[in-house]
Amino acid sequence: MDLSVFPSRTDTYGNVVQEALASGVPCIVTAAGGPKFLVKDGETGFIARDNAEFLEAVVRVVANRELHARLSEAARKQALTLSWDRVFEEVYDVYRYALTPPPLFRTAS
């Protein structure tokens, strides 16, 4: 596969996007839903804000072999930094932050 084109606007995480990146396949995703957090716009693929940008990104990558090669290499490198442990640590950090009560009094600076 040369390019993963994932037009979903409702997917919450995008396992298929992560699998494509792990295979060195650049991804085109929408600016809605979870996959936009997996793709680095212009580095591992493109995040399209509307249908015209989506189509433009697909044509751009398919027509430019050097761009495709650069995106592909970066996609694989990024995927090697991802893990479920890392994902859950980020979720736990958010929970810890949300559960930390605010100070009762602010101190003067």
Biopython code that builds the backbone (N, CA, C, O; Angstrom):
import numpy as np
from Bio.PDB.StructureBuilder import StructureBuilder

atoms = [
    (1, "MET", "N", (0.848, -1.167, 0.000)),
    (1, "MET", "CA", (0.000, 0.000, 0.000)),
    (1, "MET", "C", (0.897, 1.235, 0.000)),
    (1, "MET", "O", (1.905, 1.281, 0.705)),
    (2, "ASP", "N", (0.527, 2.216, -0.784)),
    (2, "ASP", "CA", (1.302, 3.448, -0.873)),
    (2, "ASP", "C", (0.789, 4.556, 0.027)),
    (2, "ASP", "O", (1.563, 5.390, 0.496)),
    (3, "LEU", "N", (-0.522, 4.567, 0.270)),
    (3, "LEU", "CA", (-1.118, 5.679, 0.997)),
    (3, "LEU", "C", (-2.383, 5.203, 1.691)),
    (3, "LEU", "O", (-3.200, 4.497, 1.101)),
    (4, "SER", "N", (-2.538, 5.594, 2.944)),
    (4, "SER", "CA", (-3.767, 5.294, 3.675)),
    (4, "SER", "C", (-4.642, 6.542, 3.642)),
    (4, "SER", "O", (-4.244, 7.609, 4.108)),
    (5, "VAL", "N", (-5.830, 6.391, 3.090)),
    (5, "VAL", "CA", (-6.774, 7.493, 2.969)),
    (5, "VAL", "C", (-7.927, 7.176, 3.909)),
    (5, "VAL", "O", (-8.702, 6.252, 3.664)),
    (6, "PHE", "N", (-8.036, 7.952, 4.989)),
    (6, "PHE", "CA", (-8.987, 7.643, 6.065)),
    (6, "PHE", "C", (-9.921, 8.838, 6.268)),
    (6, "PHE", "O", (-9.611, 9.738, 7.049)),
    (7, "PRO", "N", (-11.071, 8.853, 5.565)),
    (7, "PRO", "CA", (-11.942, 10.024, 5.588)),
    (7, "PRO", "C", (-12.915, 10.108, 6.763)),
    (7, "PRO", "O", (-13.771, 10.992, 6.776)),
    (8, "SER", "N", (-12.811, 9.224, 7.738)),
    (8, "SER", "CA", (-13.769, 9.226, 8.848)),
    (8, "SER", "C", (-13.723, 10.537, 9.625)),
    (8, "SER", "O", (-12.652, 11.087, 9.882)),
    (9, "ARG", "N", (-14.894, 11.022, 9.991)),
    (9, "ARG", "CA", (-15.011, 12.212, 10.834)),
    (9, "ARG", "C", (-15.467, 11.849, 12.243)),
    (9, "ARG", "O", (-15.623, 12.723, 13.095)),
    (10, "THR", "N", (-15.681, 10.546, 12.488)),
    (10, "THR", "CA", (-16.229, 10.134, 13.783)),
    (10, "THR", "C", (-15.368, 9.117, 14.520)),
    (10, "THR", "O", (-15.646, 8.815, 15.680)),
    (11, "ASP", "N", (-14.345, 8.589, 13.890)),
    (11, "ASP", "CA", (-13.511, 7.590, 14.551)),
    (11, "ASP", "C", (-12.841, 8.205, 15.771)),
    (11, "ASP", "O", (-12.337, 9.326, 15.707)),
    (12, "THR", "N", (-12.836, 7.481, 16.873)),
    (12, "THR", "CA", (-12.313, 8.058, 18.108)),
    (12, "THR", "C", (-10.814, 7.908, 18.276)),
    (12, "THR", "O", (-10.186, 8.741, 18.930)),
    (13, "TYR", "N", (-10.225, 6.873, 17.704)),
    (13, "TYR", "CA", (-8.776, 6.715, 17.864)),
    (13, "TYR", "C", (-8.079, 6.490, 16.531)),
    (13, "TYR", "O", (-7.133, 7.211, 16.215)),
    (14, "GLY", "N", (-8.500, 5.545, 15.764)),
    (14, "GLY", "CA", (-7.874, 5.308, 14.469)),
    (14, "GLY", "C", (-6.795, 4.244, 14.495)),
    (14, "GLY", "O", (-5.672, 4.486, 14.055)),
    (15, "ASN", "N", (-7.131, 3.049, 15.014)),
    (15, "ASN", "CA", (-6.151, 1.963, 15.029)),
    (15, "ASN", "C", (-5.590, 1.697, 13.636)),
    (15, "ASN", "O", (-4.399, 1.426, 13.483)),
    (16, "VAL", "N", (-6.444, 1.776, 12.629)),
    (16, "VAL", "CA", (-5.984, 1.513, 11.270)),
    (16, "VAL", "C", (-4.950, 2.551, 10.833)),
    (16, "VAL", "O", (-4.043, 2.233, 10.064)),
    (17, "VAL", "N", (-5.078, 3.772, 11.310)),
    (17, "VAL", "CA", (-4.098, 4.813, 11.003)),
    (17, "VAL", "C", (-2.771, 4.481, 11.670)),
    (17, "VAL", "O", (-1.714, 4.595, 11.049)),
    (18, "GLN", "N", (-2.825, 4.075, 12.919)),
    (18, "GLN", "CA", (-1.598, 3.712, 13.624)),
    (18, "GLN", "C", (-0.927, 2.510, 12.949)),
    (18, "GLN", "O", (0.298, 2.468, 12.840)),
    (19, "GLU", "N", (-1.713, 1.546, 12.502)),
    (19, "GLU", "CA", (-1.149, 0.381, 11.815)),
    (19, "GLU", "C", (-0.502, 0.788, 10.490)),
    (19, "GLU", "O", (0.556, 0.272, 10.129)),
    (20, "ALA", "N", (-1.135, 1.708, 9.771)),
    (20, "ALA", "CA", (-0.548, 2.177, 8.516)),
    (20, "ALA", "C", (0.780, 2.874, 8.771)),
    (20, "ALA", "O", (1.767, 2.610, 8.084)),
    (21, "LEU", "N", (0.804, 3.769, 9.763)),
    (21, "LEU", "CA", (2.052, 4.467, 10.098)),
    (21, "LEU", "C", (3.148, 3.470, 10.462)),
    (21, "LEU", "O", (4.300, 3.629, 10.058)),
    (22, "ALA", "N", (2.783, 2.438, 11.227)),
    (22, "ALA", "CA", (3.759, 1.424, 11.631)),
    (22, "ALA", "C", (4.318, 0.667, 10.431)),
    (22, "ALA", "O", (5.429, 0.139, 10.479)),
    (23, "SER", "N", (3.543, 0.622, 9.366)),
    (23, "SER", "CA", (3.987, -0.039, 8.139)),
    (23, "SER", "C", (4.706, 0.921, 7.200)),
    (23, "SER", "O", (5.069, 0.549, 6.084)),
    (24, "GLY", "N", (4.911, 2.153, 7.649)),
    (24, "GLY", "CA", (5.588, 3.137, 6.814)),
    (24, "GLY", "C", (4.690, 3.699, 5.729)),
    (24, "GLY", "O", (5.166, 4.120, 4.674)),
    (25, "VAL", "N", (3.394, 3.706, 5.986)),
    (25, "VAL", "CA", (2.435, 4.214, 5.006)),
    (25, "VAL", "C", (1.908, 5.569, 5.483)),
    (25, "VAL", "O", (1.278, 5.643, 6.537)),
    (26, "PRO", "N", (2.154, 6.632, 4.731)),
    (26, "PRO", "CA", (1.627, 7.937, 5.106)),
    (26, "PRO", "C", (0.097, 7.910, 5.110)),
    (26, "PRO", "O", (-0.517, 7.114, 4.399)),
    (27, "CYS", "N", (-0.511, 8.780, 5.911)),
    (27, "CYS", "CA", (-1.963, 8.804, 6.048)),
    (27, "CYS", "C", (-2.530, 10.182, 5.758)),
    (27, "CYS", "O", (-1.940, 11.205, 6.106)),
    (28, "ILE", "N", (-3.684, 10.183, 5.114)),
    (28, "ILE", "CA", (-4.465, 11.394, 4.927)),
    (28, "ILE", "C", (-5.713, 11.207, 5.786)),
    (28, "ILE", "O", (-6.461, 10.249, 5.591)),
    (29, "VAL", "N", (-5.941, 12.107, 6.725)),
    (29, "VAL", "CA", (-7.087, 12.010, 7.636)),
    (29, "VAL", "C", (-7.825, 13.344, 7.669)),
    (29, "VAL", "O", (-7.325, 14.359, 7.184)),
    (30, "THR", "N", (-9.012, 13.323, 8.245)),
    (30, "THR", "CA", (-9.785, 14.552, 8.386)),
    (30, "THR", "C", (-9.375, 15.269, 9.665)),
    (30, "THR", "O", (-8.690, 14.707, 10.520)),
    (31, "ALA", "N", (-9.801, 16.502, 9.777)),
    (31, "ALA", "CA", (-9.497, 17.309, 10.971)),
    (31, "ALA", "C", (-10.499, 17.038, 12.093)),
    (31, "ALA", "O", (-10.453, 17.692, 13.134)),
    (32, "ALA", "N", (-11.391, 16.088, 11.889)),
    (32, "ALA", "CA", (-12.372, 15.717, 12.915)),
    (32, "ALA", "C", (-12.066, 14.290, 13.378)),
    (32, "ALA", "O", (-11.605, 13.464, 12.591)),
    (33, "GLY", "N", (-12.321, 14.009, 14.644)),
    (33, "GLY", "CA", (-12.091, 12.668, 15.158)),
    (33, "GLY", "C", (-10.679, 12.467, 15.662)),
    (33, "GLY", "O", (-9.842, 13.367, 15.594)),
    (34, "GLY", "N", (-10.429, 11.278, 16.165)),
    (34, "GLY", "CA", (-9.166, 10.970, 16.812)),
    (34, "GLY", "C", (-7.938, 10.817, 15.934)),
    (34, "GLY", "O", (-6.844, 11.157, 16.383)),
    (35, "PRO", "N", (-8.059, 10.320, 14.694)),
    (35, "PRO", "CA", (-6.860, 10.126, 13.880)),
    (35, "PRO", "C", (-6.019, 11.381, 13.678)),
    (35, "PRO", "O", (-4.819, 11.276, 13.425)),
    (36, "LYS", "N", (-6.622, 12.567, 13.783)),
    (36, "LYS", "CA", (-5.848, 13.807, 13.598)),
    (36, "LYS", "C", (-4.756, 13.937, 14.661)),
    (36, "LYS", "O", (-3.798, 14.688, 14.475)),
    (37, "PHE", "N", (-4.892, 13.213, 15.771)),
    (37, "PHE", "CA", (-3.873, 13.267, 16.817)),
    (37, "PHE", "C", (-2.726, 12.302, 16.544)),
    (37, "PHE", "O", (-1.696, 12.361, 17.216)),
    (38, "LEU", "N", (-2.892, 11.419, 15.573)),
    (38, "LEU", "CA", (-1.847, 10.453, 15.234)),
    (38, "LEU", "C", (-0.969, 10.913, 14.079)),
    (38, "LEU", "O", (0.201, 10.539, 13.993)),
    (39, "VAL", "N", (-1.532, 11.718, 13.196)),
    (39, "VAL", "CA", (-0.806, 12.170, 12.007)),
    (39, "VAL", "C", (-0.187, 13.532, 12.284)),
    (39, "VAL", "O", (-0.851, 14.435, 12.793)),
    (40, "LYS", "N", (1.080, 13.670, 11.948)),
    (40, "LYS", "CA", (1.747, 14.973, 12.029)),
    (40, "LYS", "C", (1.626, 15.602, 10.651)),
    (40, "LYS", "O", (2.247, 15.154, 9.688)),
    (41, "ASP", "N", (0.811, 16.652, 10.578)),
    (41, "ASP", "CA", (0.490, 17.289, 9.307)),
    (41, "ASP", "C", (1.745, 17.736, 8.574)),
    (41, "ASP", "O", (2.540, 18.521, 9.090)),
    (42, "GLY", "N", (1.909, 17.217, 7.354)),
    (42, "GLY", "CA", (3.065, 17.570, 6.540)),
    (42, "GLY", "C", (4.302, 16.752, 6.841)),
    (42, "GLY", "O", (5.294, 16.854, 6.120)),
    (43, "GLU", "N", (4.271, 15.933, 7.898)),
    (43, "GLU", "CA", (5.428, 15.103, 8.258)),
    (43, "GLU", "C", (5.175, 13.621, 8.031)),
    (43, "GLU", "O", (6.003, 12.937, 7.430)),
    (44, "THR", "N", (4.032, 13.114, 8.507)),
    (44, "THR", "CA", (3.708, 11.687, 8.370)),
    (44, "THR", "C", (2.470, 11.481, 7.504)),
    (44, "THR", "O", (2.009, 10.356, 7.312)),
    (45, "GLY", "N", (1.953, 12.565, 6.997)),
    (45, "GLY", "CA", (0.745, 12.543, 6.181)),
    (45, "GLY", "C", (0.144, 13.932, 6.208)),
    (45, "GLY", "O", (0.847, 14.919, 6.427)),
    (46, "PHE", "N", (-1.153, 14.007, 5.985)),
    (46, "PHE", "CA", (-1.817, 15.304, 5.992)),
    (46, "PHE", "C", (-3.145, 15.226, 6.713)),
    (46, "PHE", "O", (-3.831, 14.204, 6.685)),
    (47, "ILE", "N", (-3.496, 16.332, 7.364)),
    (47, "ILE", "CA", (-4.785, 16.479, 8.031)),
    (47, "ILE", "C", (-5.584, 17.473, 7.198)),
    (47, "ILE", "O", (-5.225, 18.646, 7.100)),
    (48, "ALA", "N", (-6.666, 16.993, 6.602)),
    (48, "ALA", "CA", (-7.471, 17.826, 5.710)),
    (48, "ALA", "C", (-8.661, 18.420, 6.450)),
    (48, "ALA", "O", (-9.387, 17.719, 7.154)),
    (49, "ARG", "N", (-8.845, 19.723, 6.277)),
    (49, "ARG", "CA", (-9.936, 20.422, 6.952)),
    (49, "ARG", "C", (-11.260, 20.371, 6.184)),
    (49, "ARG", "O", (-12.319, 20.644, 6.747)),
    (50, "ASP", "N", (-11.193, 20.019, 4.894)),
    (50, "ASP", "CA", (-12.425, 19.892, 4.114)),
    (50, "ASP", "C", (-12.160, 18.922, 2.955)),
    (50, "ASP", "O", (-11.041, 18.440, 2.781)),
    (51, "ASN", "N", (-13.204, 18.646, 2.170)),
    (51, "ASN", "CA", (-13.085, 17.673, 1.080)),
    (51, "ASN", "C", (-12.055, 18.092, 0.036)),
    (51, "ASN", "O", (-11.321, 17.252, -0.484)),
    (52, "ALA", "N", (-11.999, 19.386, -0.272)),
    (52, "ALA", "CA", (-11.040, 19.866, -1.271)),
    (52, "ALA", "C", (-9.609, 19.626, -0.801)),
    (52, "ALA", "O", (-8.777, 19.160, -1.580)),
    (53, "GLU", "N", (-9.307, 19.936, 0.460)),
    (53, "GLU", "CA", (-7.960, 19.685, 1.003)),
    (53, "GLU", "C", (-7.651, 18.199, 1.031)),
    (53, "GLU", "O", (-6.514, 17.789, 0.799)),
    (54, "PHE", "N", (-8.659, 17.400, 1.314)),
    (54, "PHE", "CA", (-8.472, 15.949, 1.357)),
    (54, "PHE", "C", (-8.016, 15.439, -0.007)),
    (54, "PHE", "O", (-7.011, 14.737, -0.116)),
    (55, "LEU", "N", (-8.761, 15.800, -1.034)),
    (55, "LEU", "CA", (-8.424, 15.375, -2.390)),
    (55, "LEU", "C", (-7.075, 15.934, -2.827)),
    (55, "LEU", "O", (-6.278, 15.227, -3.444)),
    (56, "GLU", "N", (-6.819, 17.199, -2.509)),
    (56, "GLU", "CA", (-5.543, 17.839, -2.865)),
    (56, "GLU", "C", (-4.360, 17.092, -2.230)),
    (56, "GLU", "O", (-3.332, 16.887, -2.876)),
    (57, "ALA", "N", (-4.510, 16.692, -0.976)),
    (57, "ALA", "CA", (-3.429, 15.978, -0.283)),
    (57, "ALA", "C", (-3.167, 14.622, -0.922)),
    (57, "ALA", "O", (-2.013, 14.226, -1.088)),
    (58, "VAL", "N", (-4.225, 13.912, -1.280)),
    (58, "VAL", "CA", (-4.061, 12.604, -1.928)),
    (58, "VAL", "C", (-3.305, 12.759, -3.235)),
    (58, "VAL", "O", (-2.330, 12.048, -3.480)),
    (59, "VAL", "N", (-3.747, 13.680, -4.070)),
    (59, "VAL", "CA", (-3.103, 13.898, -5.372)),
    (59, "VAL", "C", (-1.652, 14.328, -5.182)),
    (59, "VAL", "O", (-0.766, 13.868, -5.902)),
    (60, "ARG", "N", (-1.414, 15.192, -4.231)),
    (60, "ARG", "CA", (-0.050, 15.698, -3.977)),
    (60, "ARG", "C", (0.913, 14.566, -3.622)),
    (60, "ARG", "O", (2.024, 14.505, -4.148)),
    (61, "VAL", "N", (0.487, 13.676, -2.733)),
    (61, "VAL", "CA", (1.373, 12.588, -2.296)),
    (61, "VAL", "C", (1.581, 11.572, -3.425)),
    (61, "VAL", "O", (2.701, 11.110, -3.645)),
    (62, "VAL", "N", (0.523, 11.231, -4.125)),
    (62, "VAL", "CA", (0.623, 10.250, -5.199)),
    (62, "VAL", "C", (1.503, 10.772, -6.343)),
    (62, "VAL", "O", (2.221, 9.998, -6.976)),
    (63, "ALA", "N", (1.447, 12.068, -6.603)),
    (63, "ALA", "CA", (2.194, 12.655, -7.721)),
    (63, "ALA", "C", (3.652, 12.954, -7.400)),
    (63, "ALA", "O", (4.439, 13.206, -8.312)),
    (64, "ASN", "N", (4.029, 12.933, -6.121)),
    (64, "ASN", "CA", (5.376, 13.347, -5.733)),
    (64, "ASN", "C", (6.067, 12.215, -4.968)),
    (64, "ASN", "O", (5.858, 12.048, -3.766)),
    (65, "ARG", "N", (6.886, 11.448, -5.676)),
    (65, "ARG", "CA", (7.549, 10.278, -5.073)),
    (65, "ARG", "C", (8.509, 10.674, -3.954)),
    (65, "ARG", "O", (8.630, 9.950, -2.967)),
    (66, "GLU", "N", (9.190, 11.809, -4.090)),
    (66, "GLU", "CA", (10.107, 12.261, -3.034)),
    (66, "GLU", "C", (9.332, 12.603, -1.764)),
    (66, "GLU", "O", (9.744, 12.229, -0.666)),
    (67, "LEU", "N", (8.215, 13.309, -1.908)),
    (67, "LEU", "CA", (7.364, 13.621, -0.762)),
    (67, "LEU", "C", (6.860, 12.333, -0.128)),
    (67, "LEU", "O", (6.871, 12.191, 1.095)),
    (68, "HIS", "N", (6.416, 11.393, -0.961)),
    (68, "HIS", "CA", (5.922, 10.115, -0.439)),
    (68, "HIS", "C", (7.007, 9.410, 0.374)),
    (68, "HIS", "O", (6.740, 8.913, 1.468)),
    (69, "ALA", "N", (8.216, 9.366, -0.153)),
    (69, "ALA", "CA", (9.315, 8.689, 0.544)),
    (69, "ALA", "C", (9.608, 9.360, 1.883)),
    (69, "ALA", "O", (9.832, 8.676, 2.882)),
    (70, "ARG", "N", (9.609, 10.680, 1.912)),
    (70, "ARG", "CA", (9.869, 11.413, 3.161)),
    (70, "ARG", "C", (8.767, 11.150, 4.186)),
    (70, "ARG", "O", (9.055, 10.892, 5.355)),
    (71, "LEU", "N", (7.503, 11.215, 3.752)),
    (71, "LEU", "CA", (6.376, 10.946, 4.654)),
    (71, "LEU", "C", (6.415, 9.515, 5.165)),
    (71, "LEU", "O", (6.148, 9.256, 6.339)),
    (72, "SER", "N", (6.745, 8.599, 4.283)),
    (72, "SER", "CA", (6.788, 7.183, 4.635)),
    (72, "SER", "C", (7.834, 6.909, 5.713)),
    (72, "SER", "O", (7.562, 6.212, 6.690)),
    (73, "GLU", "N", (9.011, 7.454, 5.532)),
    (73, "GLU", "CA", (10.085, 7.261, 6.518)),
    (73, "GLU", "C", (9.699, 7.870, 7.869)),
    (73, "GLU", "O", (9.905, 7.253, 8.914)),
    (74, "ALA", "N", (9.151, 9.060, 7.842)),
    (74, "ALA", "CA", (8.746, 9.727, 9.085)),
    (74, "ALA", "C", (7.598, 8.986, 9.765)),
    (74, "ALA", "O", (7.541, 8.922, 10.993)),
    (75, "ALA", "N", (6.681, 8.426, 8.970)),
    (75, "ALA", "CA", (5.553, 7.676, 9.532)),
    (75, "ALA", "C", (6.060, 6.478, 10.337)),
    (75, "ALA", "O", (5.609, 6.238, 11.457)),
    (76, "ARG", "N", (6.982, 5.744, 9.769)),
    (76, "ARG", "CA", (7.534, 4.568, 10.455)),
    (76, "ARG", "C", (8.276, 4.976, 11.727)),
    (76, "ARG", "O", (8.112, 4.346, 12.771)),
    (77, "LYS", "N", (9.086, 6.024, 11.641)),
    (77, "LYS", "CA", (9.822, 6.487, 12.826)),
    (77, "LYS", "C", (8.870, 6.910, 13.931)),
    (77, "LYS", "O", (9.089, 6.590, 15.099)),
    (78, "GLN", "N", (7.807, 7.633, 13.566)),
    (78, "GLN", "CA", (6.840, 8.060, 14.576)),
    (78, "GLN", "C", (6.157, 6.862, 15.222)),
    (78, "GLN", "O", (5.993, 6.814, 16.441)),
    (79, "ALA", "N", (5.761, 5.901, 14.405)),
    (79, "ALA", "CA", (5.055, 4.729, 14.932)),
    (79, "ALA", "C", (5.906, 3.961, 15.933)),
    (79, "ALA", "O", (5.376, 3.367, 16.872)),
    (80, "LEU", "N", (7.197, 3.968, 15.741)),
    (80, "LEU", "CA", (8.083, 3.260, 16.678)),
    (80, "LEU", "C", (8.104, 3.916, 18.056)),
    (80, "LEU", "O", (8.535, 3.296, 19.029)),
    (81, "THR", "N", (7.649, 5.149, 18.147)),
    (81, "THR", "CA", (7.613, 5.837, 19.450)),
    (81, "THR", "C", (6.290, 5.621, 20.176)),
    (81, "THR", "O", (6.161, 5.981, 21.346)),
    (82, "LEU", "N", (5.299, 5.034, 19.489)),
    (82, "LEU", "CA", (3.970, 4.848, 20.072)),
    (82, "LEU", "C", (3.853, 3.487, 20.750)),
    (82, "LEU", "O", (4.421, 2.495, 20.291)),
    (83, "SER", "N", (3.115, 3.461, 21.833)),
    (83, "SER", "CA", (2.804, 2.190, 22.488)),
    (83, "SER", "C", (1.530, 2.382, 23.289)),
    (83, "SER", "O", (1.162, 3.510, 23.617)),
    (84, "TRP", "N", (0.855, 1.286, 23.605)),
    (84, "TRP", "CA", (-0.343, 1.383, 24.437)),
    (84, "TRP", "C", (0.013, 1.891, 25.823)),
    (84, "TRP", "O", (-0.762, 2.631, 26.429)),
    (85, "ASP", "N", (1.176, 1.504, 26.333)),
    (85, "ASP", "CA", (1.593, 2.010, 27.642)),
    (85, "ASP", "C", (1.681, 3.531, 27.620)),
    (85, "ASP", "O", (1.225, 4.192, 28.552)),
    (86, "ARG", "N", (2.261, 4.084, 26.569)),
    (86, "ARG", "CA", (2.385, 5.537, 26.441)),
    (86, "ARG", "C", (1.013, 6.196, 26.330)),
    (86, "ARG", "O", (0.765, 7.229, 26.952)),
    (87, "VAL", "N", (0.130, 5.603, 25.544)),
    (87, "VAL", "CA", (-1.224, 6.149, 25.394)),
    (87, "VAL", "C", (-1.922, 6.191, 26.743)),
    (87, "VAL", "O", (-2.517, 7.206, 27.105)),
    (88, "PHE", "N", (-1.852, 5.089, 27.492)),
    (88, "PHE", "CA", (-2.538, 5.050, 28.781)),
    (88, "PHE", "C", (-1.891, 5.969, 29.806)),
    (88, "PHE", "O", (-2.592, 6.515, 30.658)),
    (89, "GLU", "N", (-0.585, 6.156, 29.750)),
    (89, "GLU", "CA", (0.060, 7.099, 30.670)),
    (89, "GLU", "C", (-0.460, 8.515, 30.434)),
    (89, "GLU", "O", (-0.670, 9.271, 31.383)),
    (90, "GLU", "N", (-0.664, 8.869, 29.171)),
    (90, "GLU", "CA", (-1.220, 10.188, 28.871)),
    (90, "GLU", "C", (-2.648, 10.312, 29.399)),
    (90, "GLU", "O", (-3.032, 11.362, 29.914)),
    (91, "VAL", "N", (-3.430, 9.244, 29.272)),
    (91, "VAL", "CA", (-4.796, 9.252, 29.809)),
    (91, "VAL", "C", (-4.747, 9.392, 31.327)),
    (91, "VAL", "O", (-5.497, 10.179, 31.905)),
    (92, "TYR", "N", (-3.870, 8.635, 31.968)),
    (92, "TYR", "CA", (-3.751, 8.707, 33.435)),
    (92, "TYR", "C", (-3.313, 10.104, 33.882)),
    (92, "TYR", "O", (-3.779, 10.598, 34.909)),
    (93, "ASP", "N", (-2.428, 10.736, 33.126)),
    (93, "ASP", "CA", (-2.005, 12.103, 33.459)),
    (93, "ASP", "C", (-3.195, 13.065, 33.440)),
    (93, "ASP", "O", (-3.319, 13.930, 34.308)),
    (94, "VAL", "N", (-4.055, 12.907, 32.456)),
    (94, "VAL", "CA", (-5.246, 13.758, 32.382)),
    (94, "VAL", "C", (-6.155, 13.500, 33.577)),
    (94, "VAL", "O", (-6.678, 14.440, 34.175)),
    (95, "TYR", "N", (-6.344, 12.233, 33.927)),
    (95, "TYR", "CA", (-7.167, 11.901, 35.103)),
    (95, "TYR", "C", (-6.569, 12.509, 36.372)),
    (95, "TYR", "O", (-7.284, 13.087, 37.190)),
    (96, "ARG", "N", (-5.253, 12.371, 36.525)),
    (96, "ARG", "CA", (-4.610, 12.931, 37.719)),
    (96, "ARG", "C", (-4.824, 14.436, 37.792)),
    (96, "ARG", "O", (-5.114, 14.983, 38.855)),
    (97, "TYR", "N", (-4.679, 15.090, 36.661)),
    (97, "TYR", "CA", (-4.885, 16.535, 36.615)),
    (97, "TYR", "C", (-6.336, 16.883, 36.972)),
    (97, "TYR", "O", (-6.589, 17.801, 37.753)),
    (98, "ALA", "N", (-7.279, 16.142, 36.392)),
    (98, "ALA", "CA", (-8.698, 16.426, 36.625)),
    (98, "ALA", "C", (-9.105, 16.168, 38.066)),
    (98, "ALA", "O", (-10.015, 16.818, 38.582)),
    (99, "LEU", "N", (-8.441, 15.225, 38.716)),
    (99, "LEU", "CA", (-8.797, 14.868, 40.093)),
    (99, "LEU", "C", (-8.044, 15.676, 41.144)),
    (99, "LEU", "O", (-8.308, 15.534, 42.338)),
    (100, "THR", "N", (-7.115, 16.516, 40.717)),
    (100, "THR", "CA", (-6.367, 17.341, 41.658)),
    (100, "THR", "C", (-7.201, 18.575, 41.990)),
    (100, "THR", "O", (-7.502, 19.380, 41.108)),
    (101, "PRO", "N", (-7.574, 18.723, 43.263)),
    (101, "PRO", "CA", (-8.402, 19.875, 43.607)),
    (101, "PRO", "C", (-7.614, 21.179, 43.463)),
    (101, "PRO", "O", (-6.408, 21.218, 43.710)),
    (102, "PRO", "N", (-8.302, 22.231, 43.066)),
    (102, "PRO", "CA", (-7.626, 23.524, 42.956)),
    (102, "PRO", "C", (-7.285, 24.044, 44.354)),
    (102, "PRO", "O", (-7.945, 23.672, 45.325)),
    (103, "PRO", "N", (-6.277, 24.887, 44.466)),
    (103, "PRO", "CA", (-5.940, 25.436, 45.786)),
    (103, "PRO", "C", (-7.083, 26.299, 46.306)),
    (103, "PRO", "O", (-7.774, 26.965, 45.535)),
    (104, "LEU", "N", (-7.274, 26.278, 47.630)),
    (104, "LEU", "CA", (-8.338, 27.079, 48.236)),
    (104, "LEU", "C", (-8.046, 28.557, 48.163)),
    (104, "LEU", "O", (-8.946, 29.376, 47.976)),
    (105, "PHE", "N", (-6.769, 28.893, 48.314)),
    (105, "PHE", "CA", (-6.366, 30.298, 48.299)),
    (105, "PHE", "C", (-5.207, 30.454, 47.320)),
    (105, "PHE", "O", (-4.336, 29.589, 47.224)),
    (106, "ARG", "N", (-5.213, 31.532, 46.620)),
    (106, "ARG", "CA", (-4.090, 31.839, 45.745)),
    (106, "ARG", "C", (-3.071, 32.618, 46.533)),
    (106, "ARG", "O", (-3.417, 33.476, 47.344)),
    (107, "THR", "N", (-1.824, 32.319, 46.294)),
    (107, "THR", "CA", (-0.767, 33.063, 46.974)),
    (107, "THR", "C", (-0.347, 34.250, 46.128)),
    (107, "THR", "O", (-0.352, 34.184, 44.899)),
    (108, "ALA", "N", (0.010, 35.315, 46.784)),
    (108, "ALA", "CA", (0.462, 36.507, 46.064)),
    (108, "ALA", "C", (1.862, 36.260, 45.505)),
    (108, "ALA", "O", (2.696, 35.621, 46.146)),
    (109, "SER", "N", (2.098, 36.765, 44.328)),
    (109, "SER", "CA", (3.420, 36.578, 43.709)),
    (109, "SER", "C", (4.380, 37.652, 44.156)),
    (109, "SER", "O", (5.538, 37.657, 43.739)),
]
sb = StructureBuilder()
sb.init_structure("model")
sb.init_model(0)
sb.init_chain("A")
sb.init_seg("    ")
for serial, (resi, resn, name, xyz) in enumerate(atoms, 1):
    if name == "N":
        sb.init_residue(resn, " ", resi, " ")
    sb.init_atom(name, np.array(xyz, "f"), 0.0, 1.0, " ", f" {name:<3s}", serial, name[0])
structure = sb.get_structure()
